[in-house]
Amino acid sequence: MFTGIVEELGEIVRIEPSDGSVELTVRGPLVTQDAVHGASIAVNGVCLTVVDVEDGAFTADVIKETLDKSSLGALTPGSKVNLERPVRLSDRLGGHLVQGHVDGVGKIVSREPGERWDVVSVSLPPELARYLVDKGSITVDGISLTVVEAGADRFSVALIPTTLALTTLGRKAPGDPVNLEVDVVAKYVERMLGDRGSEERAVTAS
């Protein structure tokens, strides 16, 4: 479990294809300080399992399913990535509950620079639109953000100077892909309401 508060802007060192999957080596001196084999680290919002750690970098296997359903397949050596270690039970929850399970891939639609922040519009797979509300939470490339305006096929967020300086969203341009994870609480609520509706219909039918 993560919070969507990026700890470090890392860099892709090496990508080694292997049987439909890839072995990804990522430089991240901060997140590797206490990393061990089997630990989890979120890379652009995707929870990956550490295979090896050496000289401030870690290696993880990325299977075809993850490559197909996230933007990790578009990375190249030198790409910057957002890195976060799992939250500890004693930590403050600075963002929101993030699982590191990508729900879909969007694209940067537009950027409107402001004096102190940018307003960024991001395309949204239509099936995810029902989980977004104005002032709700969304994870974009592993960053916990507040939705400014939620639409049927896109949403907008406002990026403060810290986010622009310390994450990949300060560098993303229109057309660039981003990983999206909606608020898991919304999905649980939908499931519970759906189950309750089924039960009520069953009682009425009987």
Secondary structure, DSSP 8 states (H G I E B T S, - for coil): -B-S---EEEEEEEEEEETTEEEEEEE-TTTTSS--TT-EEEETTEEEEEEEEETTEEEEEE-HHHHHHSSGGG--TT-EEEEE----TTS---S--B-S---EEEEEEEEEE-SS-EEEEEE--GGGGGG--TT-EEEETTEEEEEEEE-SSEEEEEE-HHHHHHSGGGT--TT-EEEEEE-HHHHHHHHHHHHHHHHHHHHHH-
